[in-house]
């Protein structure tokens, strides 16, 4: 499961506006996914969330554990852990940690986020003109936004900092669809992130589906490359969750 796949998948999901009625919806959440290239299962993704205190702020601490299995692991030896601590009120990140093991490459990095700069333990300090989100806090900020006024075709422009780069990613809302994932049907809101400056995707390169309920769980992500497709699919809990 090469790292470019996961960076693209995680970087599609940042901030709009917070819905205060669902502020504590993530505490204790546990989600597990299969990652597939075509029909081949190449890895798994686990997302775990807990509510903590970070200095004087109520915060979520989220860990995303991504690892290859089987033949893909034999080829790439991939295991990345992303961890973010961010405010439960504003969804602004305090600290982002990446522990990467990708073949012969390994790196550990801590990034601290502030209103006018970000500071990396590996890359140093970068001045900014606004507050940015990391990859993980962005996923949860999108799930917390007010979706009541979204219309088909609405375009969102979202700020992300990752790996020495600043991104303004466009995300287009495509409406509601019913999909089947691992034997279970979900009614979902569909979003299409738009990436510029690359020719590796088909026209509708990435699709992301969130359940159309108060939890907004990301149940399915599909990446259409020129040479095939990559999918991340939620594994339903045995109790139907």
N, C-alpha and C positions, 0 to 999 in steps of 0.2 A: 504494500500500500504506500506508494511514493508520497513524499511530503507535499508535493505540489497539489495533489488531489485534496488533501485535508485542509491546506491553507485556503484553497479556493472555496471549499465547502463551508468553512467556519467564517470566512470573511464576508459572507453575503448577508449578514443578519444584524444590523445595528439599530440606532436610536431614533424615535420620533417624539412622542409625548406620553407621560406616565398616566396610567389610570389608577387613582388612589384606592379604588374599591377592591383591587386585587393585589394589594401591596405585599401580603404575606403568602402568596400562593405557591412559592417555590420551596419553602422550608421543608427539608426531609425528602425532597424529590429524588427518585432513582430511575434512570432511563437507560436501556440497553439496546444496541443496534447491531445488525449485521451490515457489513460492507461488502459489496459485490462488484466485480468487473464482468459484465455480461452475466453469464449464469454461474460464474465461479465465485464462491465465498472466499474473500481474501483477508478479512479482518473483522474486528469488532470494535465498537465504541461504547464506553460507559460514561454517563454523566451523573454526578452526585452533588447534591446541594445541601448546605446547612447554614443556619442563621447564627451569626457570631457578633461580638463587639470588636471593632477595629479602632483602636484609640477611643475617641468619644462617640464614634458613629456606629449605629446599627448597620450591619453589613451582611451580605451573602458571601459565602466562600464556596466556589464552584470548582470542581475538579473534572476535567474531561480526559479520560484515559483511552488512547487510541493505539491499537497494536495489530500487527499482521499475524496471520496463522497459516499453517499448511505450506503449500508451495510458494505462496507470496512471501511468507516469512523466510523460507529458505533462500529466496532470491534477494530480498531487500533488507531483512533483519530490522524491521521497522517497529519502534515503540516510542511514541511521543506522549507526554503528559503536559496539558495546559491547565493552569490554575489561576483563577482571578478572584480578587476580593473587591467588592464594589458596594456602594451605598444602597440600602433598601429603599430610600426615599427618592434619590435622583438617578440611580443606576450608574452614576459616575464611578469609574474604576479608581482604586487606590494603588493596587499593585497587581502586576501580571507576571506569572512565572512560567517559563518553558523549560522542560527537561527533555531533551531530544536525543534519541538513539536511532540513527538511520544508516544502516550499513556500517562503514568504518567511521562515519561522522558522529560525533557526540558533542553536545553543548548544554550548558546550564545558564539561564539568563533570568534576571529579575528586572522588571521595568516599573518605575514609579511614575504615576500620572498626576499632573498638576494643571492648574488653569492656564499657565503661560509656558509650560515646558514639560517634556518627558525626559526621564533619565534612566539609562540602561546600564546595568552592571558590566556589560560587554562593549557597548557602542558609545557610551558617554551621554552627554546632555544635548538635547535638541530644543531650541526655542520654538514656541508655537503662538499662533494668533488666536487660538480658541482651545477649548477642552476637547480632547479626542477620546474615543473608546477603544478598548482592546477587543480582540476577537470574541472572547467569551462573554464579557459584559454586554457586548452588542447583541448577541443572541437573546439574552434575557430582557434587554431593554425593548427590543421589538415585540416580544411577547407581552410586555407590560403596557404598551402604548394603547391609546384610545382608538379602536378600529371603527367606531360607529359612523364616521363620516367618510370612510373609504369608498371610492367608486371605481368601477372597472376602468383601467387605464391610468389611474392615479400614479404619479411618479414621485418617489421619495429619494432625496439626496442625503447620504449618510456619511459622517466622518469617522474614519478608522486609522489608527496608527499601528503598524506591525512591521518588524524587521527593517527598521530604518526608513520606512516608506509611509507617506501620508496618502490616504485614499478618500475620494469623494465618490462613493459607489451609488449608482442609480438602481433603484428597485421598483419594478412595475407591478402593481396589483392586478391580477387577472381574474378575480372572481372566485366563486365557490364551485368545488368539484367533489364528487364522491369517488373515493379510490379504495382499492383493496390492497392491504399490506399484510403479508404473512398470515393469510387466511381470515383477516378481520377487515370489515368495512368501516371507513371513516369519512365523515363530511368535513371538508377542509377548505381553508382559504389558501389560494395559490399565489405565490410571488415569483417573479422572474428578475433576478439580479442581472445587470448589464455590465459587462466588462469590455473596456476599450483597449486598444493597443495590443491585441493578441488575435491570432488566427487559428487557435487550437480548438475553438468551439464551433458547433453548428450555430445557426441563426438564433434559436432559442436554447442557448447553451446550458443554462442551469435553471432548474425548477425546484422550489421549496414549498412543502405543504404543511400547514399547521391546522390542528383540529379547530373546528368552528364552535368552540365552547369556551368557558372561562379559563381553562388551563392553557390553551393555545400550544399544545404539545407538538413539536416538530416530528412528524411521523414518517416523512419520506422526502429524500433529496435525490435528484437525478441530475447528472452531469453528462451532456451529450458532446463527446469529442468527435473529431473528424474520423477517428478510427474505432469508435465504439462508445459504449456508455458505462458509467460508473454510478452505483446506487448505494444509498444508505437507508436501511429500512428498520423501523421500530420493531422490537420483539415484544409482543403483548404479554402482560403478566398473566399467570395462570388463573387469577381471580377476575380477569376481565379488565384490569386497569390499563 
